[in-house]
Amino acid sequence: MTVWRPPQQIRVKVIGLAWRENRLLAAEVEDDSGRIKGVRPLGGSIEFGETREQALHREFNEELETAIRIVGSWHLLENIFEHHGAIGHEFIFAADVELADKTLYDRDEIRYCELDETAATARWFGRVMLRDAGIDLYPTGLEKLLSRWLD
């Protein structure tokens, strides 16, 4: 198991909000013991010289090997958080996306690898599913933006 701590610098990231009806595609976030403590939409860091659009396309290609179409307006979140005693700080651009590989919408569980070879799992989550399981949605503040998330 990989132990992750947030870097001690401000990071700029992108996430894509892919929807299957009113379920959001999100990757599981584990604590150090392997317990799922939250979920986060797919995406990652914007690289130097890369636009947010380029970064979002690259991230989905790397993670799910699919192209995307950005279909929504951009939102910006500032996320200051604590993970196992370490403080993280990030600015996150978020936009609704459609997946070019339509077969991904039929899968309840999508396993993939991060660039560092860390295994990851994404699923389609409804709001009630998360609340009933006591699982948080990351980044903080995202749920307030999701007005279409009715379930």
MARPAPA-751838 format. One record per residue: residue in one letter; x, y, z of N, C-alpha, C in turn. Coordinates in steps of 0.02 Angstrom, whole numbers, plus 50000, padded with zeros to 5 digits. Layout:
N
AXYZXYZXYZ/...
This chain:
151
M500424994150000500005000050000500455006250000/T500265011149960500635017349956500375022150009/V500835025150048500645030150097500735036950064/W500185040750060500205047250026500115052850077/R500505058150067500425064250106500415070050056/P500005075150071499985080850025500645084550024/P500865086849965501475090749962501375097449997/Q501895100250023501855106550060501935112550013/Q501505112749964501475118249916500765118449887/I500585124049859499925124649828499945121149761/R499435117049748499395113449685498775115849647/V498815115449581498245117249538498045110849502/K497395109149507497145102849481496515103749439/V496335098449404495705098149366495355091649384/I494685091949385494285085849391493725086149341/G493545080249316492995079649269492395076449302/L491825079449294491205077049324490815073149272/A490925066549271490585062049225489965059249260/W489405059249225488765057249255488455051349219/R488175046749258487735041449233487075042449270/E486595045549236485975047849267486175052649323/N485985051449386486215056049439486745052749483/R487165048749452487735045849487488375048549458/L488825050549502489455053649484490015048549484/L490425048549432490995044149429491545046949474/A491755042949523492255045349571492695039549593/A493325041149606493815036249629493805035849705/E493915029949730493945028949802494585031949831/V494535035149889495105038049924495175034149989/E495755031149999495865026950059496295030550110/D496185028750173496645031050225497235026150228/D497695027250273498295023050277498155015750291/S497585014250322497415007350337497055003850280/G496915007550225496565004650168495805005450171/R495555008750223494835009950229494635015650182/I494085014850147493845020150102493555025650146/K493855031650142493615037250182493255042450141/G493325041950075492995046750032493065044749959/V492765048949917492825048049844492955054849813/R493275054649755493455060849720493385059649645/P493085064349608493045063549535493745062949505/L493785059849447494425058749416494725065149389/G495375065349389495755071149365496445071049394/G496755076749397497435077149424497725084049417/S498385084349424498735090849424498815093549353/I498795100149349498945103549286499705104349283/E499995102249228500715102749219500905109649193/F501515111749207501755118349185501675118949109/G501375124449087501275125749015500665122448985/E500275119149026499685115549003499055119349023/T498565119748979497925122948997497515118049039/R497005120649072496565116149111496215111149065/E496025113249005495705108648957496185103048937/Q496805104948920497295099848901497425094948959/A497465097549020497595093349078497025088449089/L496405090749082495835086249094495815080749041/H495935082548978495955077548925496515072548938/R497105074848957497675070548970497525065749028/E497245068449082497115064249141496625058549125/F496085059849089495615054549072495925049549024/N496345051948979496685047348934497165042848973/E497535045649021498005041749061497645036849107/E497105039049139496785034949189496295029749159/L495875031849113495365027449087495465025649013/E495995028348983496135027248912495535029048869/T495235034748885494675037248844494745044748833/A494485046848776494425053948763493805056448800/I493765062948809493175065948841492965071948800/R492365074148815492115080548788491895084648848/I492165090648854491975095148909491315098348890/V490805097448932490125099548914489835104648962/G490195106449013489925111149061490385117049073/S490125121749111490515127549131491045125349182/W491575129249186492105128049235491915131049302/H492085127549355492005129849423492685129549456/L492805134049503493445134149539493325133349613/L493675128549643493635127249714494325128149745/E494345130949805494955130949844494865125849900/N495345121349905495295115849953495905115849998/I495805117450062496325116850113496095111250158/F496505106050164496285100050199496855097050240/E496665092350283497155088650323497085081350308/H497645078050297497655070850284498195067750329/H497985064050380498445060950427498945065850455/G498695071750475499115076750507499495081450461/A499475080150396499815084450348499305088950313/I499455095350307499005100150275499145100250200/G498605100250161498645100950089498265107150067/H498465110050011498145116149986498135115549910/E497535116049881497475115449809496905119749782/F496995121949720496465125149682496255120149629/I495595119149622495345113849578494845116749530/F494975115849465494495117549413494085111249400/A493425112049398492965106349387492485108049331/A492345103049288491865103949234491535097349219/D490895097549197490555091549174490885089049111/V490925082349105491225079249046490795073349023/E490865071648959490585065548932491155061048911/L491105054648925491615049848908491505047448836/A492045047348796491985044948727491875037348725/D492185033748771492095026448775491445025148813/K490905024148776490235023248806490175016848846/T490615011948836490585005748875490735007048949/L491085012448964491245014049034490605015649074/Y490095018149040489465019649074489105013349097/D489265007649066488935001349082489284997749140/R489874999949158490254996449210490124999649278/D489964995649328489854998249395490514999649431/E491034996049412491684996849442492204997349387/I492625002349391493145003349340493825003349376/R494224998249363494884997849393495395000649344/Y495865004449370496385007449328497005008549371/C497545010849339498165012249375498345019549365/E498575022649419498855029349416499535028849380/L499815034549361500465034549327501005031249369/D500965031749434501475028749478501335021349491/E500875018449452500685011349456500255009649516/T500015014649554499555013349609498875011249581/A498625005649606497965003149584497425007749611/A496915008949571496365013349591495705010349565/T495165012149600494495009949580494025015849579/A493645016449524493135021549518492455018049512/R491945021349539491265018749536490795024649525/W490175023049509489645028049501489295028749568/F489345034649599489065035749666488485040649663/G487955038949700487405043449711487505046949778/R487195052549786487265056449848487045052449909/V486475049049904486215045249961486675039449977/M486955036149926487425030649937488005032849981/L488285038649965488855041250004488645042950075/R488095046450081487865048450148487725042350192/D487375037350164487205031450203487815027350223/A488345027650182488955023850197489445027950239/G489285034350252489735038550290490375040250253/I490325040750187490915042150145490875049350121/D491435052950126491465059950107491595060750032/L491365066350005491505068349936492055073649938/Y492585072449901493135077249896493155080149826/P493395086149817493635090749868493055094049907/T493235096649965492745100150007492425105749967/G491775106249971491405111449935491125109149869/L491345103449843491095101049778490345099649780/E490115096549834489405094549837488945100649829/K489145106449854488735112449847488645114449774/L489135112749732489095114449661488645109749621/L488515103949650488175098649612487425099149620/S487135104449595486415105449602486015100149565/R486295096949514485925091849477485945085149513/W486335084649566486415078249601485835077449650/L485295074549625484665074349662484545068149702/D484845062549683484655056049713484725056249787/
